[in-house]
């Protein structure tokens, strides 16, 4: 329907997706969580909340671990675990982006002045 909005490389498997009123979400539970986590960029860029770099990296790891464990074993995590680890990964990613952006801004200000 909205192919021009198709910017997510998600498998969109129904058994790993949420449904609302009988309609499947456009992304799986993990990708939905990641996209929800991306919304944290507004509070991270304005320094309302600051997450240290190492903690930001650690927030991303559970998503990779969950996906890797599922790929290598017969373990199947639930959609609640997928969306939870996805939210953490999205927040961690945006925190790293905010930290890098602030460092670039500081260097640009030093260069200008």
C-alpha positions in Angstrom: 0.0 0.0 0.0 2.6 2.6 1.1 5.7 1.3 -0.7 7.4 4.7 -0.6 7.5 4.3 3.2 9.1 0.9 3.0 12.4 1.8 4.6 12.7 -1.1 7.0 14.5 -4.3 6.2 12.2 -6.4 8.3 11.2 -10.0 7.7 7.6 -9.2 8.7 6.8 -12.7 9.8 3.2 -12.8 11.2 4.2 -15.0 14.1 6.7 -12.4 15.2 4.6 -9.4 14.6 1.9 -7.5 16.5 -1.6 -7.1 15.2 -4.1 -4.3 15.8 -7.7 -4.8 14.9 -6.9 -7.7 12.7 -4.2 -5.9 10.8 -0.5 -6.9 11.0 2.0 -4.1 12.0 4.3 -3.1 9.1 7.3 -4.4 11.0 8.0 -7.3 13.4 7.9 -6.9 17.2 11.7 -6.3 17.4 11.7 -3.7 14.7 8.6 -2.1 16.2 10.6 -1.8 19.5 13.6 -0.3 17.7 11.5 2.3 16.0 9.8 3.2 19.3 13.3 3.5 20.9 14.3 5.9 18.1 11.7 8.4 19.5 14.0 8.9 22.4 16.2 11.1 20.2 14.3 14.2 21.2 15.2 13.9 24.9 18.8 12.6 24.2 19.7 15.4 21.8 18.5 18.1 24.2 20.4 16.5 27.1 17.3 16.0 29.1 18.5 12.5 29.6 22.2 11.5 29.2 23.2 7.9 28.8 27.0 7.2 28.9 28.5 5.7 25.8 29.4 2.3 27.3 25.9 1.9 28.7 24.5 2.8 25.3 26.5 0.0 23.7 25.4 -2.4 26.4 21.8 -1.5 25.7 22.1 -2.7 22.1 23.7 -6.1 23.0 20.5 -7.9 24.2 18.9 -7.5 20.8 21.8 -9.1 19.1 22.1 -11.8 21.6 18.4 -12.7 21.4 18.5 -12.8 17.6 21.7 -14.8 17.6 20.5 -17.3 20.1 17.3 -17.8 18.1 19.3 -18.2 14.9 21.6 -20.8 16.4 19.3 -22.8 18.6 15.7 -23.9 18.7 14.9 -21.2 21.3 12.0 -18.8 20.4 11.7 -15.6 22.4 8.3 -14.0 22.9 7.2 -10.8 21.2 7.3 -9.1 24.5 11.0 -9.9 24.8 11.6 -8.9 21.2 9.9 -5.5 21.6 11.6 -4.9 25.0 15.1 -5.6 23.6 14.2 -3.6 20.5 13.3 -0.5 22.5 16.5 -0.8 24.5 18.5 -1.1 21.2 16.7 1.9 19.7 17.4 4.1 22.7 21.0 2.9 22.9 21.5 3.7 19.2 20.0 7.1 19.5 22.1 7.8 22.6 25.3 6.9 20.6 24.1 9.2 17.8 23.5 12.0 20.2 26.9 11.6 21.8 28.6 11.6 18.4 26.6 14.6 17.3 27.5 16.6 20.4 31.2 15.8 19.9 31.0 16.9 16.2 29.3 20.1 17.4 32.0 20.8 19.9 34.7 20.4 17.3 32.8 22.6 14.8 32.5 25.3 17.4 36.2 25.2 18.2 36.9 25.3 14.4 34.7 28.3 13.9 36.0 30.2 16.9 
